[in-house]
């Protein structure tokens, strides 16, 4: 019996070796790969994905899983690994290796096309690839046995997430958050001009490394690089990599992208090394993953206590640029609420309108309610109606995000879900560690990280996001925590 | 019949996808990987190597090769691919997948141990790994069917190379080169003090990129990074990467390491993309590979014509450091001949004594004539007797090279073989293109690169090094070309 579980573990580790090698090739593709290598990389990624799939869906491995399902000698943690794997196995065996290879190749090509389209500000270069991606993803989701394809796409990214739940959540957003944003818009605007001075790249880079270290990122098992679109990737919890981007005329870009990706990375570095390749070493879901990045980015990184400690350090690096700016000025400025074009640099309130737009567009895309050619127009009209702004071009509009080019449909909503979880978790942590904000203000992020490691990171996929939330907070996802956090914070900042 | 060849090609491309992914993981391991990831990387590399081996040695593929062997419809180029693959297949099928995985893991661990040993200047940390590597490599070579294991190791790196040939070659070195080096040592030394001023890293780095471009390196299908030990790697000819290292107090380090690796890279970039995964897209052998790096490093990069064009550019970058130095001073200084500890920074004459020492030690290691523990003493005694110098410590001695940690036994001799080929090829090119040196002096390296592409690069493994040499020069490897080149050059430099 023990031998069975050991064989299962070994097989899973081998599959992980290939999948993490894919991740390595993907990391390089977005950081260092020379442009002329893109076709080559596509085919190599495709072969590796196919091999991982082939190995994972091996019939003998299926038999082993069936045996383990009824193995009463397994511990609860082992049982959870096996059940999660059986779930994955069922979904993967619906896909042929040919299909997986074709998908991988289409994604690599689509990513390259998106990069080119974005650079040339020309959606048409990307459109045929997006069409192919939508078709392949729909086919994949149907094959996996989902009757509602978009529900299936959501479930793939965050187990249990559905259109029904999201419609309810975004209805709360519309009813509570939208009026609050309007109230802010009607009040006196805060000043953030100091963010847009000339900030030399190398100094920004150095500060971003310091901040990563400050929040607890372990450089012995990770590193930071640069890429067009910041991301976090892992080749196992002993090698977790983040990327960031620098704008010489916008300090906020690097600070919050680094802290955001850093939050993702702390989760990955906190997953148990001993469970390598098993569900227990994987994230519970993308919504939960995002809760970790948002918690650090917003609840910590955009909080007054954090900057009570960090601002003097930042001032040391940029004394001229920040001359005359107080910690409170900095805090207010960084939290300026204002409709804008780019999701990743949006404030934490209007951010959810960006997501709502993408959610609505994805549903329309997947259910064939709009043709791919008409997407830029639909995008622009929604930005006009929800955010009141005129999108000037595709680069600033529909081409801004990498996700669709990666085949990630049903991914965006996890960003809002994650933010709402973040507020809920941070409230729970503050309740359980009364001195939490004081320690952060003293420059000590360790108690928070320890709390996250104990309550969330250590479990991997053993519990779903919803289960974890109930375990920690005694209730499932509840939007009111986010609204409470937002109301208190912005009432102070905007003197409402 | 055509279908058979097409299936063969597809299978080979898939194997190449995995092998090149291994190369990517290896590249990262030596450039960017965080230290704590080394065990993780070892296991991932081991799994991928095992998979590549398993796929390549597949029995059905063996049957396909047997069918293709007798296929009279194949072109000569196709036939050559098939025969080379059959040769590889025979050698690989002697090794089990378990053995290949064990070897890969041992190599990764040994590489990490070597890095640590070198850093701590402590050979003992590396010794047990080296022992394991020697044992595994001997086993591998025996399994491949070689009766003389060291001949087998040589043949693996450069087809047809044997102890007998090398003994003859190094006898020429002893009889002709050693007395010539003594003659130089007895004459007035040239001045190279200007090389050891303070040269800022970032300026060196920028110049090294310019030099790479100047010799014809294509940055659209390649890049340069930094590593402890400079190397060239390829993930297919559309993605070829070199690394270099910078010493702030020694300008020569980066210039010749960049040109050297650049020469390797030009060969890799010149291999036919259309033959991806097939022997025709692989280098003919390591001796021939080295001929390409040495030709650019020495016959071009340490020549007067090259610097007649480049020196003014270098002077522009470092006006203070090179103030008062003429092109001729620079030429003489860079070619200073002097016994030294480090192989990679040795002059092009004493270099071959470094190789002779390694050749003798490897034979002793492989034939159990010396224990691993006694290697540092043996190393140091040979440096004393051949180069007349006292090695101060292991870091400067036996731990300086990465090769053994990588399992590369029988590799070093290809460096001398390559240098001798380089002199022979450059003489042939100069004969066939009478204006060659003039074009180089005018800053145009294109005619030389074109000649190399046409005469060498395009063929891959279609011909062995020896066959190519005969095709180009009408004779096999002939040491006299190197001696002629060395005599003319150093008679001028040292006014002999």
HADDOCK unambig.tbl for C-alpha pairs under 7 A between the chains (distance, minus, plus):
assign (segid A and resid 14 and name CA) (segid B and resid 47 and name CA) 6.49 0.50 0.50
assign (segid A and resid 17 and name CA) (segid B and resid 44 and name CA) 4.78 0.50 0.50
assign (segid A and resid 17 and name CA) (segid B and resid 47 and name CA) 6.61 0.50 0.50
assign (segid A and resid 18 and name CA) (segid B and resid 48 and name CA) 6.96 0.50 0.50
assign (segid A and resid 34 and name CA) (segid B and resid 219 and name CA) 6.89 0.50 0.50
assign (segid A and resid 34 and name CA) (segid B and resid 220 and name CA) 5.53 0.50 0.50
assign (segid A and resid 34 and name CA) (segid B and resid 221 and name CA) 5.52 0.50 0.50
assign (segid A and resid 34 and name CA) (segid B and resid 222 and name CA) 5.67 0.50 0.50
assign (segid A and resid 34 and name CA) (segid B and resid 223 and name CA) 6.63 0.50 0.50
assign (segid A and resid 34 and name CA) (segid B and resid 239 and name CA) 6.89 0.50 0.50
assign (segid A and resid 35 and name CA) (segid B and resid 220 and name CA) 5.62 0.50 0.50
assign (segid A and resid 35 and name CA) (segid B and resid 221 and name CA) 6.74 0.50 0.50
assign (segid A and resid 36 and name CA) (segid B and resid 220 and name CA) 5.04 0.50 0.50
assign (segid A and resid 36 and name CA) (segid B and resid 221 and name CA) 4.87 0.50 0.50
assign (segid A and resid 36 and name CA) (segid B and resid 238 and name CA) 6.25 0.50 0.50
assign (segid A and resid 37 and name CA) (segid B and resid 221 and name CA) 5.86 0.50 0.50
assign (segid A and resid 37 and name CA) (segid B and resid 238 and name CA) 5.16 0.50 0.50
assign (segid A and resid 37 and name CA) (segid B and resid 239 and name CA) 5.33 0.50 0.50
assign (segid A and resid 40 and name CA) (segid B and resid 238 and name CA) 6.92 0.50 0.50
assign (segid A and resid 44 and name CA) (segid B and resid 17 and name CA) 4.77 0.50 0.50
assign (segid A and resid 47 and name CA) (segid B and resid 14 and name CA) 6.49 0.50 0.50
assign (segid A and resid 47 and name CA) (segid B and resid 17 and name CA) 6.62 0.50 0.50
assign (segid A and resid 48 and name CA) (segid B and resid 18 and name CA) 6.95 0.50 0.50
assign (segid A and resid 219 and name CA) (segid B and resid 34 and name CA) 6.90 0.50 0.50
assign (segid A and resid 220 and name CA) (segid B and resid 34 and name CA) 5.52 0.50 0.50
assign (segid A and resid 220 and name CA) (segid B and resid 35 and name CA) 5.64 0.50 0.50
assign (segid A and resid 220 and name CA) (segid B and resid 36 and name CA) 5.06 0.50 0.50
assign (segid A and resid 221 and name CA) (segid B and resid 34 and name CA) 5.53 0.50 0.50
assign (segid A and resid 221 and name CA) (segid B and resid 35 and name CA) 6.74 0.50 0.50
assign (segid A and resid 221 and name CA) (segid B and resid 36 and name CA) 4.88 0.50 0.50
assign (segid A and resid 221 and name CA) (segid B and resid 37 and name CA) 5.86 0.50 0.50
assign (segid A and resid 222 and name CA) (segid B and resid 34 and name CA) 5.67 0.50 0.50
assign (segid A and resid 223 and name CA) (segid B and resid 34 and name CA) 6.63 0.50 0.50
assign (segid A and resid 238 and name CA) (segid B and resid 36 and name CA) 6.26 0.50 0.50
assign (segid A and resid 238 and name CA) (segid B and resid 37 and name CA) 5.16 0.50 0.50
assign (segid A and resid 238 and name CA) (segid B and resid 40 and name CA) 6.90 0.50 0.50
assign (segid A and resid 239 and name CA) (segid B and resid 34 and name CA) 6.90 0.50 0.50
assign (segid A and resid 239 and name CA) (segid B and resid 37 and name CA) 5.33 0.50 0.50
